[in-house]
Amino acid sequence: MAAERTGSRDSIIEMDAHNNTSEKAAAYDNSDFEAATIVPDPSERGTTSGKDSPAVNDETVQDPNIVDFDGPEDMANPMNWPMKKRWQNIAVISVLTIITPLGSSMFAPGIPRILAEFNERSTTTATFILSVYILGFAFGPLLVAPLSEIYGRSIMYNCGNVAFLIFTICTALSNGIPMMMAFRFLMGIAGSVPITLGSGSISDMMPVEFRGRAMAAWAIGPLLGPCIGPVAGGYLIRAAGWRWVYWLIAIVTGLITVFTFFMLRESYAPVILERRAARLRKETGNPDLRSKLADNTTTPAEKLKAALVRPMYFLFCVPIVTLLSLYVAVTYGVLYLLFTTFSLVFGQSILGSGYGFGEGEIGLVFIPSAIGMGLGIVVFGAMSDKLVSQKMNSGETHKPEIRLTPFLTIPAGVALPIGLFLYGWTTHYGVHWIVPMIGVVIFCFGLMGIMMACQNYLLDAYPKSAASVTAALAVLRSLAGALLPLGAIDMYIALGLGWGNSLLGFISLGLIPLPLLFFLFGERIRGVKKAPTPTEV
């Protein structure tokens, strides 16, 4: 046993020697490790002698009790994982982000049947049954993001899966609309875990030049899930009833929960190093061993308090996050406004001329949304990474503002009002259904471009707090997605589908210059408002 402890101590000393090499410092820079964790200032990184490196400076030798990754080849560092392993992790997270958004809209074609079963006639209630789930998406990130930065990503994914499964079963057993709304809200909170943490997990393990396409793969879930769900849901509801929508989601969630437990690996570097330090303390009997990334200046309670405050700090005190979150929130809210009214526009003749679609056909109306988003994912994901790679290959330092290149954001922004104008006026006059669906495709294509550009930019600008930034983005976005549809029916009744959608189009038109503003002045603004440290909030 003593020999084992001696060997472990020797390995720690050898590990520290590696950590103080110039190659180590270069590895941090080249692997974009700063995107995964908080890295000491360059002045704190030691150097050691080598063939082409300066001699050891005693002042730069680190404390031997510091536990760090063992050089640039340490496979425990997510930035050193084989690319295959990284994409496997992203694939698992993407599957999770498809399942949880299904619960938001898969039963939408059956809302009239639910209202009839529970003797409810209020149009506001009909809308809120759908949007209360998105309200859970708004509040969940405020708890999920900070806890993940303390306890890690994987445990939050697994706990979220179990909670989502339980609340889905409870929703399927609902005996009234209040019970359904309560459990759908809890479903939204639990289902917000992969939507909140996905971008942070990608930031943990993917270098900046691959992050755009990884974000595109992950974004398939939260954006396409609400689109493809009603397609299957419409026919399922007609054949077996609305409760079977939830039973199906519960069955799939149960299978995914088991799969995720064994396949998903922890990617948050501070938690990985803390676990390594705890294991070495136990093996060596040295209580002074501590993670290089650990914050020893604050108590656990203070860390939790800071982590809980951080998302709201970003949302209200960092102008870049606030304004870009507002842009994303408006576009996302309009998307859910359209979702909640599809059944009324294309089914019953409550709004517009009425197209007379049944429950199954109404589900098919969501397909153009998926087509538009799919095109946006392919086009904007690939072009964003291509721009970053070109800059880096030319020797230029990567700047987050490249994600907001006008070549990407202006066409995406213009597509939003064009899609809304086309959809609104063609439904107003009862033009053949394929024409308003083309408008939906155009709108969703632009929506995808705006959301990806804004989110990639914020991740690059504040990589050390990726989960908190995503949470701030999700709060405003989900609030808009939940609350904006509540006034949709009254707005359309007052203004009509033509002018109602034109109003939304004019709002989208006014927001087009916003990404251009941060493309030109974002670096200067970020110099004024930097991301907070745990002790600053």
BELNORSUL-V45108 format. One record per run of one state. SS is the DSSP state (2 for helix, 1 for strand, 0 for the rest). FROM is the first residue (numbers start at 1). TO is the last residue. If there is no record, write none. Layout:
{{SS	FROM	TO} {SS	FROM	TO}}
This chain:
{{0	1	1} {2	2	19} {0	20	21} {2	22	30} {0	31	32} {2	33	35} {0	36	41} {2	42	44} {0	45	49} {1	50	50} {0	51	52} {1	53	53} {0	54	57} {2	58	60} {0	61	65} {1	66	67} {0	68	77} {2	78	80} {0	81	82} {2	83	105} {0	106	107} {2	108	117} {0	118	122} {2	123	151} {0	152	152} {2	153	172} {0	173	176} {2	177	205} {0	206	207} {2	208	240} {0	241	242} {2	243	263} {0	264	268} {2	269	284} {0	285	289} {1	290	291} {0	292	299} {2	300	317} {0	318	318} {2	319	346} {0	347	358} {2	359	364} {0	365	366} {2	367	393} {0	394	399} {2	400	404} {0	405	405} {2	406	428} {0	429	432} {2	433	461} {0	462	462} {2	463	510} {0	511	512} {2	513	528} {0	529	537}}
